[in-house]
Amino acid sequence: MSNRRKFIQQIASLGAVSFLNPTELLAGRETESLCIMHTNDVHSHIEPFPLNHKKYPGMGGVARRAELINKIRTEVTHTLLLDAGDMFQGTPYFNYYGGELEFKLMNAMKYDAATIGNHDFDNGVDGLAKQARIANFKLLSANYDFEETSMKGLTKPYHIFKRGTFTIGVFGLGIELKGLVDPKMYSETKHKEPIEIAQKLSSYLRNTKGCNLIICLSHLGLKYESKQVSDTILAEQCSEIDVILGGHTHTFLDKPIEICTSLGKTTYISQVGWAGIKLGRIDVKLQNDTNSLVFKNQSENIC
């Protein structure tokens, strides 16, 4: 039996999977590095694509993603593993397990945080709440109001992670559900306009909480011909966001897009397509003498 099938069976049967801890390699240096690994729109793709697939032959697969994540963690001192939504829906694994397997696999890979996409409501808000209770990672959503639903108390608008000298504020934004998702599925979930929330929250994280790196997990989509709010518009109007890790539009970006904000700063937008075909990777260095950030992209195919 292949290693990936053993891996999946272990999780499905509640078996624990452990990964190596990173070694402190960079202690005492004048610069510190952080490796941000990210996915989006995995859509319940647990297995790799078939070898005869016309577009993605043999690509993807959770077992190989886990192997790559583990390898990076043994090479880099400080890491974050994040997802920009639509973890559910797309293969029979979701139809059978209702999202349970997806979250248990994310637990095993030690994801730090994820935001919520429109397809994560495909088993209803109660189905999402059922799986949210088993998540060991933070579910971040700043503009979905779940107060009158079973998701109440299962998300946070933001979380602050400490990695060495990095103080990283991460928050999540979701797309308007009306017209995109059956109202019965999202029930009393209320959507709030994301731009004003992002402006206030990113300013709060920077100026009140002292974050030197701010990341938005966005399921808004990269860009539209209409005036619909997108990652591009978000970057232009929210100067305090350093990195937007996006989803929804299934856009494969070879390298992050650089957006000049209204205050002349640079915001980086990254998105890695869909189905777990790529693992996004952005390495950030913090220059201790200037407290400035230097970014480098090294996203990798999973094949």
N, C-alpha and C positions, 0 to 999 in steps of 0.2 A: 504494500500500500504506500502511496506517495506521502511525502512529508506534509504537504498541504492538507491532504485529507485527514491525516492524523491530527493536525493542528485544529481543523474545524471540528472534528469529533470530540476533541478534548473540551473545547468551549461549549459545544452543544450539550455535553454531559456534565457541565459545571466544573470541569477540571481546571486547575489553575495553571497559567502559563507565566513563567518568570523570565525577565530579561536582565541582561548584565547592567550593572550600574556604571555610569560614566566615571572615569578617573580624573582627578583634579590635575589637569595638564598645564593650565595657564596661570596658576596662582603666582602672584608676585610680578607679573609682567606689567608694562606701562599701559597696555591696552587689553581690554577684555572682549571676548567674542561670545555671541549668542547665535545659535543656529535655530531658525524658525522653520519647522517642517509643517506643511499644510496640504489638505485635501479639500475637495468640494464635489458635490453632486455624485457621490459614489453610487447611489441608487441600488443598494443591495447587491452589488456585484462582488460576490464572495470568491467565485472561481475565476481563473483567467478566461479570456475569450478563446474560443476554439482555434486550433492551429490553422484551420481552413477559412477563418474569418477574413473577408475581403479587405477590411480596413485596419483591424487591430489583431492580427494573427498571434495568438499565444500571449497577448499582453495583459497586464493587470494581475489581480489575484491577491487576496489578503495575506496569504502565507509569505509571498515574496515581498509584499510591502512591509510586513513585520520584520522580516530578515534585514531589509534595507534600513529601517528605523533603528533596529538594534545595533547594526554596524555603525551608523552615524553616532549613536549614543556612546559607543565605546571610544570614538575618536574625538569627540567634542565635549568640553566640560559642561557648558550650559546649553540646554535645549528647551524648546517648547514644541508641542504637537497640537495642531489646531484644525478644526473643520468648519467650513462655511455653509453647511446645511444641505438638505436633500440627501440625508443618509439612507432614507427608506425608499421603497417602491422601484421595481424594475426587473426583478427576477422572482422565480418561485420561492426563494428563500424568504422573501417578505410575505408572500401569500400564506406560507405555512407557519412561520414563526412570528409574524406580526411586528417585526422590528427587534425582537428579543436577541436574536443571534447577532445582528449588526451592533447592538450596544455592548454585548458581552465581548465581541471581538475588539471593539474600541477600548473597552476596559483592559483587555489583555495587552493591547499595544500601548496602554498608558497614555491615552489622549489627555491633554490638559483641559481643553475647552472646545465647545462647538456652539454654533448658533442654529436656529431652526429655519428650515426651508419650507416652501409651500407643500411639497410632497410628503413632508413629515406629518402632515395632517391626514394622510390617505387612509388611515385606520381610525379616523376620528380623533377629536381632542382627548377623549377618554383612553383610546389606544395609545396615543402619544404619552399621556400621563402614566399609564401602566409601565411603559418602558423607561420613562424618565426616572422612575423610582429605583431602577437598578443601575443607573449610570454612575460611575465613579469619577467622571469628569464634570466640569462645570457646564451647565446649559445657560448660555447668555443671550438675553433678549431684552433690549432697552425700549423697543417700540411696539411690542405686543403686550397688551394688558390682559392678563389671564385671571384677574381678580374674581370673576364670576364663573370660573370653569374649574374642572378637576386638575388643571395645571397650576392652580394657585400655590405659590410657595415653592415650586419646583424649578424656577428659573431665577437668575439674578440679572440686573442690567449690565453689570460689569464685575470683573475680578482683577485684583492686583497680584501679580506674580513677582517674586524676588528671585533673581538669578545673579549671584555675585553682586557687582555694582549696578546691575540693571534693575530698575523698578518699572515693571511693565504693566500698563493699564490696558486691559482687553475688554471690549464691549461688543455686543451683537446687534444687528439690525435686520429686520425681515421685510419682505415685499408685501404690498397691499394684497390681501387675500380675496377681497370682493371681486367677482368676475373671473377669478383664477381657480378658486377652490369651492366646491359645493358648500353652501352655508351650513348644512347639517354637519359637516365635518369639523368646522372650526367653531361652531356653536356661538357662545357669547364672547369669544375672543375679540378684542377691540384693537384695531391697528391705529397707531399714531404716526403722524408725518415724521419721517426720519431726520430731516436736515436740522431742524431746530433742536431736537433731542441730541443729535450728534455734536452740534456746536457747544451746547451747554455741558454735556458730559465730558467731552474731550478737554474743554477748558478747565473743568473741575478736576479731572485726573492730573492735568499738567500743573495747574497753579495752586490747587489746594492739597492734593495728595502727593505731589512731588514726583510724578512719573517722568522718567527721562526717555521712555519709548511708549508710544500709544498705537495700539493695533485695533482696527475695526474688522470684525468678522461680518461680512455683508452678504446677504442673499437678495440683493437688489438688482443684480445684473450689471454688466460692464457699461453698456451704452445703448441708447435707442435713438431712432430718428425723430421720435416725438419728444415732448418735454418731460416724459416720465422720469422720476428720480432714479439715478443710476450711480454706479461707483465713480464715474467721471465727474458728474455734477457734485457728488458728495465731496470728492477731493478738492474741487475748485472752491467750494464754499466753507470747508471746515479745515482751517489752517493748522490746527493742533494735531491732526492725525498724521502719523508718520507712515503707516503701512495699512493698506486696505487689502484684505484677503477675501476675494470675491467668489461668487457662485451664480447660479441660476441660468446664465446664458451659455454655459458649457463651452466657454472660450479657452482655447489652448494658446497661452502666451509663452513664447520662447524666453522672454525676459520681462521683468516688470515694466509697466508703463510709468513714465515720470510725468506728473502733473504739477504745474506751477500754480500755487494757491493764490488767493487774493492778497495775501501778505508777502508774496514773493518766496515763500518756502516751497520745498519739494515734497510731494506725497507720492509714494510708490504703490501701484496697484498690481496685484498678481492674481492669476486664476489658472488652474491646471486642468481645464477641460471637464471630463466626467469619467465615471465608471472605474476610478482608481487606476487609470492608465499611467498617470504620473504622480510622483511625490514632489510637491513644491518644496523648494529649499531657498531660504534667504539667510545669508550670514551677515550679521551686524557687528561692527566693532565700535566700541565706545572709547574714544580718545580721552584718557583721564586728564590730560593737561588742559584741553579745551571743552570737555564734556560734549563733544560733537559726535554724530553718528556717521558711520561709513557703511554702505550697503554693497553686497555682492550676491548675485543670483547664481545658483547652481542646481536648478531643478533637474530631476532625473527620471527617465522612463523606467517603468516597472515591467521588465520582460526577461 
